[in-house]
Structure formats: structure tokens, C-alpha cells
Amino acid sequence: MNYTERNKLLDKISVIGLMAVFVELFLYAVDYCYTKRFDTVANMPTAMNIFGLIFLAVSIVLFVFAFKKDKKNFKIYAIEFLVLALLCPFITYWYYCAYYGLSTTWIHSVNHHVLWIIVLAYYVIRIIYSIVNAYLNSNSRKLKKKKAL
């Protein structure tokens, strides 16, 4: 793996890491607003709908850019923002049920444990896939050069 390939890989990993941090901070902020700031619970569905629309708009812009430029990475980021946009109403419903005492035990565990672990596992797998893919591509290029000689 040469210097430019290594820099491209590091750039790709850093963008994936930043996206993971962004999603985890978003989930933490939502959890903090719903659990620690009970006075804002009435305003949170409106805020979550606005976040959902913003994520949807970002997703549409990324899809348009990705298909015009034919870039696979932007398509993946667009799908991630689309999932976040679709997750916003469900998060609102989970906390609404928990706040009004409909069923607090499984909702709290789903948001705290399962959702966060799924998000972290997805980004760790994505980073590992990027590293393995980069090394396999560099090794296949080396083999092609050897066969050509």
C-alpha cells in the first residue's frame, strides 16, 4: 500500500469515525433531553420532527450529489442520514411511552443498550471492512503488476 492509498484510507476511516461520533452524540443528546429535562418533553416531538426533516433534506442532497458524481461513499452516507431521519419518529414514540408510563422498561433498554450497541457495531464493522478492502485492493494491484512483468 503506497502513501496516497494509505492517506485515502485514513481519510475514509476518519469520515466514518466522525459520522459515528455524530450519530452517538445525537442519540445521547436526545436521551439527555428526554430523561434529564422533563420540562422540555412537550416540545421534543416538534424538535424531533425538525431533526427528522433536516436529516431527510441532507439525505436527499447527498443522494442527488452521489448519483450525479457516481460516488459510492456519498450513497452510503445518504442512506445513513435517511435511517436517522426515519428513526426520529420512533425515538419520539419510545420516549413518549416512557414519559407517560405506558411501558418504561423495554423502551429504556432498547434506546440505551440495543440501539447504541447496534450503531457502534455498524461503524466498527464498516471501518474494518474499509481497512480489509483497501489492503485487498492494494495486494491485487501488486499481483497484477507481477503478472504483467
C-alpha positions as CSV (number, residue, x, y, z in Angstrom):
1,M,0.0,0.0,0.0
2,N,1.6,3.2,-1.1
3,Y,1.4,6.6,0.5
4,T,-1.6,8.0,-1.4
5,E,-3.6,4.8,-0.8
6,R,-2.8,5.0,2.9
7,N,-3.9,8.6,3.1
8,K,-7.1,7.9,1.2
9,L,-7.8,5.0,3.7
10,L,-7.1,7.3,6.7
11,D,-9.4,9.9,5.3
12,K,-12.2,7.4,4.8
13,I,-11.7,6.0,8.3
14,S,-11.8,9.5,9.8
15,V,-15.0,10.4,8.0
16,I,-16.6,7.1,9.2
17,G,-15.4,7.8,12.7
18,L,-16.8,11.4,12.6
19,M,-20.1,10.1,11.4
20,A,-20.2,7.5,14.2
21,V,-19.4,10.3,16.7
22,F,-22.2,12.5,15.2
23,V,-24.8,9.7,15.5
24,E,-23.8,8.8,19.0
25,L,-23.8,12.4,20.1
26,F,-27.3,12.8,18.5
27,L,-28.6,9.8,20.4
28,Y,-27.0,11.0,23.6
29,A,-28.5,14.5,23.2
30,V,-31.9,13.1,22.6
31,D,-31.6,10.8,25.6
32,Y,-30.5,13.7,27.8
33,C,-33.3,16.0,26.7
34,Y,-35.9,13.3,27.3
35,T,-34.6,11.9,30.6
36,K,-32.9,14.8,32.4
37,R,-35.0,17.7,31.1
38,F,-38.6,16.7,31.7
39,D,-39.8,20.3,31.2
40,T,-38.9,20.1,27.5
41,V,-40.8,16.8,26.8
42,A,-43.8,18.6,25.4
43,N,-41.5,20.4,22.9
44,M,-39.4,17.4,22.0
45,P,-41.7,15.8,19.4
46,T,-41.6,19.1,17.4
47,A,-37.8,19.2,17.7
48,M,-37.5,15.6,16.7
49,N,-39.7,16.2,13.6
50,I,-37.5,19.2,12.7
51,F,-34.4,17.0,13.1
52,G,-36.0,14.3,11.0
53,L,-36.8,16.8,8.2
54,I,-33.2,18.2,8.4
55,F,-31.8,14.6,8.1
56,L,-34.1,13.9,5.3
57,A,-33.1,17.0,3.4
58,V,-29.4,16.2,3.9
59,S,-30.1,12.6,2.7
60,I,-31.8,13.9,-0.4
61,V,-28.9,16.3,-1.2
62,L,-26.4,13.5,-0.7
63,F,-28.3,11.1,-2.9
64,V,-28.5,13.7,-5.7
65,F,-24.8,14.5,-5.4
66,A,-23.9,10.8,-5.2
67,F,-25.8,9.9,-8.3
68,K,-24.6,12.8,-10.3
69,K,-21.0,12.2,-9.5
70,D,-21.4,8.4,-9.2
71,K,-19.7,8.2,-5.7
72,K,-20.4,5.2,-3.6
73,N,-19.4,6.7,-0.3
74,F,-21.9,9.5,-0.6
75,K,-24.6,7.0,-1.3
76,I,-23.8,5.2,2.0
77,Y,-23.8,8.5,3.9
78,A,-27.1,9.4,2.3
79,I,-28.6,6.0,3.5
80,E,-27.2,6.6,7.0
81,F,-28.9,10.1,7.1
82,L,-32.1,8.5,5.8
83,V,-32.1,5.9,8.5
84,L,-31.6,8.7,11.1
85,A,-34.5,10.6,9.6
86,L,-36.7,7.5,9.8
87,L,-35.5,6.8,13.4
88,C,-36.6,10.2,14.7
89,P,-40.3,9.5,14.9
90,F,-39.6,6.1,16.6
91,I,-37.4,7.7,19.2
92,T,-40.2,10.3,19.9
93,Y,-42.7,7.4,20.3
94,W,-40.3,5.5,22.6
95,Y,-39.8,8.4,25.0
96,Y,-43.4,9.5,24.8
97,C,-44.4,6.0,26.0
98,A,-41.8,6.1,28.7
99,Y,-42.7,9.5,29.9
100,Y,-46.4,8.8,30.2
101,G,-45.7,5.4,31.8
102,L,-47.0,3.2,29.1
103,S,-44.1,0.8,29.3
104,T,-40.8,2.1,30.6
105,T,-38.6,-0.9,31.0
106,W,-38.2,-2.2,27.4
107,I,-38.2,1.2,25.8
108,H,-35.4,2.5,28.0
109,S,-33.4,-0.6,27.4
110,V,-33.9,-0.5,23.7
111,N,-32.7,3.1,23.4
112,H,-29.9,2.8,25.9
113,H,-28.4,-0.6,25.1
114,V,-29.6,-2.1,21.9
115,L,-29.7,1.0,19.7
116,W,-26.4,2.3,20.8
117,I,-24.7,-1.0,20.5
118,I,-26.1,-1.6,17.0
119,V,-24.9,1.9,15.9
120,L,-21.4,1.3,17.3
121,A,-21.2,-2.3,15.9
122,Y,-22.2,-1.0,12.5
123,Y,-19.5,1.7,12.4
124,V,-16.8,-0.7,13.7
125,I,-17.7,-3.3,11.1
126,R,-17.7,-0.5,8.4
127,I,-14.2,0.6,9.5
128,I,-12.9,-3.0,9.5
129,Y,-14.4,-3.5,6.0
130,S,-12.7,-0.4,4.7
131,I,-9.3,-1.5,6.0
132,V,-9.6,-5.0,4.7
133,N,-11.0,-3.8,1.3
134,A,-8.1,-1.3,0.9
135,Y,-5.5,-4.0,1.7
136,L,-7.1,-6.5,-0.7
137,N,-7.2,-3.9,-3.5
138,S,-3.5,-3.0,-3.0
139,N,-2.5,-6.6,-2.9
140,S,-4.5,-7.4,-6.1
141,R,-2.7,-4.5,-7.9
142,K,0.7,-5.8,-6.8
143,L,-0.2,-9.2,-8.2
144,K,-1.4,-7.8,-11.5
145,K,1.9,-5.9,-11.8
146,K,3.9,-9.0,-11.1
147,K,1.9,-11.0,-13.7
148,A,2.4,-8.2,-16.3
149,L,6.2,-8.4,-15.9
